[in-house]
Every structure is written in structure tokens, then in C-alpha cells.
């Protein structure tokens, strides 16, 4: 079972403390209960093993989830306390007291049974409403909390923005650091550990085309960790055996952290949006920033090569869009003014056609 080294140190420390407590209890009971040291060690080991087992089951439970569950638990316990103030148990007490008295039970037996019934009702009420409150809180999002607590927003949203989970494609793209430094996006960047493991595996054992991309992604992560104006952390989680794919793990991690997902994968974007996850697609951002040129507009461009037709010359817009200029073969190597006459969307991108600008 792979775990973070600090977690293993904490487990070992807790185990030693429980063993020491077991020995101390065994020594302190000499002459009374006479518990042996071996028994104390075994009891300490049993207690430590039980709680470490519970901790392993809570491996995917983060501090955010704990605080959310605690809030829901508090709401549930408060509702249970309000119900106890109504003293519903007194109604059952009256019904059972009369029935027991009619059956000939003594007053002491009646009091014992009634007190036991009242205690059982209170424990069940508090436990049930506390459980329901915790589960409902874990299933809710921050908008639901804002509805419960009006005019209150989380400080993290106001100061640094909603966290953003990066997938392997976004890390390998290399433009994330520039996007954040531009100031258009804010928030802590989170890279799940299974994404980091995937990048490391690709950089060492990947295909010929994947190795340089994975290495660029690792270099990009190193630059982001060294940047003072970017907050980035590694989420210590490994791929679950229950997950169908890496995409499923990414979506589950993003929802667990209450974050947004940054990716370049179109299929992942569609699946995440269908499941209610906010997605930041870098390709969509690039398309939104690409300047649109309307028919009839004037553009200045450098012609660099010949076109498909003998009379055509080709230049490129600042965003990389190809602009084909008719009857401009003699202008190759110079910068000219062009009037846009039409555009064509192809599988490889947008193509724009123009004519040499005829000044008046």
C-alpha cells in the first residue's frame, strides 16, 4: 500500500504511543487486575490497528470534506436538540408507563424501562439526524452553502479563486504558466499524484513522440513550483482500482476538491460538463482570443510563399491563420495591404482569401 512518507511516520508514531499506553496500563494495574505486559501490548496493538484501518478507509477524505461533514453534523445535531426540546419521548413514556403498570410491573421496573426507552430514543434521534446532516452536506456544493448562509462567501473564492485541477495534457501543453501570469485566471493549481506518475512514466518508458512532451510537462511543473506568483500543489491521491479510466479519476478528484478542470481533451471536456464539472479548455481559450476578420476589412500582412494557384501568394496572420492573396505573386517577400473577400473553414483551420488593397 503506497502512502506518503509523512503519513507512514504518523502511523508508526501512533502505534508506538498505543503500545506505550498498553504497557503503562498493565504496570499500573499490578495488584488489582494483574494485567500482563504482553496483554497490554496486544491491546495497544489492537486499538492502533483498528484506528489505522479506519484511517486507510478514509484515504480519499480530505480536510475540506471533513470540515463540510462537521458542518452538516452540527446542523443535524442542532435539529435533533430542537426535537428533544419538544419532548416527544414523553408521549411514548406515558403510553408505555400506563401499559407496564397495567401489566403489574413495579414502579422501579417501570422507571428503569422508561429511562432506557428515553435514552434509546435520544441516541437514535441524535445519531440519525447527525448522519443525515453530514451526508447531505457532503452531497451539496458551495452554492447550497451560500443559500444556507446568505451573504457569506468562502474566503478562498474571494482571494485566490476556485482551485484548478490540471490533467496531463494541460501540463504538457506548457501554456498554463503564461495564462496565469497574464492575470485572467486565479486560483491554486492542483496536479493529482496519478497525473504526475503518468508524466514520469511517459518521460522514461513512453513512445518516441511522447517522451519530449512528457519532459516538457515536467519542466513546466518545475517552473510553476519555482514561480512566486503561482500556487501549485500535488494532491496526494493514487488511481483507484474502481475507476474505469484516468478521465474518471480526474472528474472524481475535481468534484471532491470542488475545483475546475483544465484540459485540452475534447472528450474529457464533454464528459466532465455532462457531470456538472466546470471545465477550462485551453483550445477554447485560444479560439476565443483568435481575432476574427470580416469580409471587406483591411489587413496588413507579409507574403512569404506561393499559393496553390500560380497567381496566389500566401501570408499568415499573427494568430497563424493562413491568408491567400490573389494576383500577388509579384509581392512575395514584401508587406502589403489586403482586402478580405472571403473565408473558408477547413479541417486544418480557417483560411482567408483576399485581394491587394487598391488605395483611393
Buried (B, 14 or more C-beta within 10 A) or exposed (E): EEBEEEEEEBBEEBBEEBBEBBBEBBEEBEEEEEBEEEBBBEBBBEBBEEBBEEBEEEBEEBEBBEEBBEBBBBBBBEBBEEBBEEEEBEEEBEEBBEEBEEEEBEEEEBEEBBEEBBEEBBEEBBEEBBEBBBBEBBEBEBEEBBEEEEEEEEEBBEEEEBBBBBBBBBBBBBEBBEBBEEEEBEBBBBBBBBBBBBBBEBBEEBEEEBBEBBBBBBEBBEBBBEEEEBBBEBBEBBBBEEBEEBBBBBBBBBBBBBBBBBBBBEEBBEBBEEEEBBBBBBEEBEEEEBEEBEEEEEBEBBBEEBBEEEEBBBBBBEBEBBBBBBEBBEBBEEEBEBBBEEBEEEEEEBBBBBEBBEEE
